[in-house]
Amino acid sequence: MAEQNTPYKCECGETFTGKFCPNCGAMRKEEKTFTCDCGYTGIAKNFCPECGKKITDNVVIGGPVQQPPTGYMANGTPAVTPTEPEEKLGWKCPKCGAENQEEKCTVCGAEIRPEILFGLSTYQSCNPPVTTSAAVFEYSDTELLFDNNGKRSLISIDVIEPAMEIIRKYRLNDPDFIDKEASPIMGGDVYVGFKDGDKYVSTSLHEHGFEVQAAHYELMGLFSNS
């Protein structure tokens, strides 16, 4: 091989061209070796001494290039594909028009009071207690903002009527309807709230029993799939 024809100076001081030192028997240890497409393997600096190809990323210490498996980095750790940050979703400031604002506008300092249309939550009195919450807010003329435990997305404004149909189906908008057998789930509760005209109505298992639980389930499905 071309590598063996290249002079090499051993640590003992002997210079040779083979794989092993004829003086002490030590195997040659190349400081920099290069494996070229032409078949040359041996010492190289900037260009292949066999075909003249410029050396770029294939110079390695102590042996030929070892390419990492697909999906892994050179150090053996899995390669992580960078993900784009989620788009920030907030409200438009009614005073200065700045978009994607939270409770207080970062531009003019005005208070942001988003209008809530539907609210869904559950509570489990385990150790530690677990609370889940979701809400649908007014956002624009065509979209609503759905906040599901902090993860936000925009949904069509067309879900309002189907959501109210679910509310009416389970009589949650009927102030005279009270489930006499209503009782909270042992160790927890379920809540549903909605805007009815100019007022916001909230009810739970205490008032409407399992009607609330059924409505909660259907509403979550509607908002999550819109």
N, C-alpha and C positions, 0 to 999 in steps of 0.2 A: 504493500500500500504506500501511497505517497507520504503518509505520516512517518513511516519507518525510514524513508530516504532523507528526512530532514534532520540535520545535525542537532543534537540535544546535549546540554551540559549537565551532568549529574551533580548531586550535592557533594559527592566525594571528589569532584574535580575532573572526572573522566568525561570526554566528549564522544558520543556514539550516535548511530543512526537507527538502531533497532529498537525493540520494545524494552529490553533489559540492559542494564549497565554491565559491560564485560568485566569491570573491575570489582564492583561490590554486589552485583546481582539485583539492584533496586530497579523497579519498573519506572519508566519515564513518566513524569507528571507534567503535562502541558499546562502552562499558565492560561493560555487562550487557544482554544481549538475552534475550527469552523468546518461545518459540513455543507458543502456546496452542491448545487444541482448537477454539476458536472461529474460528481463522484469523489472529488477531493475531500479528504478529512485530515486536518493538521493545523499547524501554526499559521495564523493569518493576522493581518493588521487591518488595513482599510480595504484591500482588494484580494480576491482569490488568486494565489500564485499560479494556479493551473489554467484558469480561463479568463481571469481579469475582472470577474464580476465584483461590483462594489458591495461591501459588507455593510448591512444596516442593523437588523434586529437579530441576526443569527449568531452573533458572537456570544459565547457562553464560557463559563469558567469550569474547567475540569472535564469536559466531554461535549458530545454533540447536543444540539438543541432538543429539548423534550417539550413538545407542545402539550398544554393542559387539556384534559378531556372537555368536550363540549359542555358548556354550562358551568365551568369551573375556572377560577383564576389561577395564575401561575403558582401561588402559594398553597393551592389545594382547597381553598375555601370556595363555597358555591358562589357563582356570580349572581349579583342582585341587579335585576333590571330596574333602573330608576323609574319611579312612577310620578306622574304629574300631580302637583298638589290639587286638592279638591277646590272647586270654584267657591269662593266665599259668597254666601247668600245672606243678605240683610235687607233693610228697608231704605226707601228713599226719604231723605230729610224733607219734611213739608215746608221748611223755612228757606233753605238754600239750594235744595235739589241734589245734594250729595248722595250718591248711591251706596248700597251695602253698609248701612249704618246699624248700630245696635241700639241700646237704650239711650245713648246720648251721642249726638252728631260730633264726629271728630273734627269737622271743619268749622262749624259755627257755634257748637255747644248746645244746640236746641235739643229738647227732650223728644225721644222717639217713643210713641205709644202705639205699637201695632195692634190692630183690631183682631181679637181672637174669635173664630167662628165655631170651632169644635175643639173639645179637650177630652183626652182619654188617659186614664191612669189606673194602675193597680198597686196594691200594697200587700206585702207578705211579711208578717211579724216573725220571721225566722231570725237566726243569729249568724250574721248581722241582718237587720231588716233590709228588704229589697223593695225598691219603688221603681216602677217604669212609668214614663209619661210621654205623651205625644200630643201635638196640637196642630191645628190648621189655622193659618192667619191670612188676612187680606194682603195681597201683594201688588197686583196690577189689574188692569181691565180684563185680562185674559187668563191670568194665572194666580194660584194660591201658593203659599209657602207651607210645606209640610215638615214639621220638626219632630223627628222620631228619636227620642232620647239623645238629642244633640246632633243627630245626622240630618241635614237639611236637603230638601229637594223641592223642585217646583212641579206642581200638578195643575191640571186643567181646572178652570173655574166651573166647568160643567159638572163637577162632582157634588156641588152643593145640593142640587135637587135630589139626586139619588141618596145622599146622606140624610136629608130630611125625610125621605120616604122610609128609611130605616128607623128614624126617630119616631115617626108616626105609627109605623108598623108595631112597635113595642110600646106605644102609648106613653112615651117618656115626656111628651109635650102636653099631656093631659093632667092639669093640676088636681083634678078630682080622682085620678086613678091612684090608689094605694094598694099595694099587695099586702094583704093582712098576714100572709105567711112569709113575708120578706125577712130575711136574716142574712147577715154577712157570712162569708165563707170563714170557717174556723181558721183563725190565724191570719186573716187578711180581709181585703175589701176591693171592690171594683167601682170606678167612678166614670161617669159620662157627663160632659157638659156641652152646651150648644147655644148659639145665639138665636133667640126666638123674638123676632121683631126688634124692639129697642132694648130688650133685656137679655141677660145671659142666665140660662137655667142650668143648674147642676144637680145631679141625682146620683144615688149609689144603691148598693144592694139593700141598704136599710129601708129605702122607700119603694123601690120597684123590683126587688128580689132578682131572680135570675133573668128577668126581662133586660135588666141593665147589662148583665154578663153577655147575653146573646147579642145585644146591640153593639157592645164594645167589640166583640169578635168580628161582626160583619163590617163595622166602620173601619177597623184596622185593615181588613182585607181590601176594602174599597180604596182607602187612601194609599196603601202600600203598592197597589197595582195600577194606579192611575198615572 
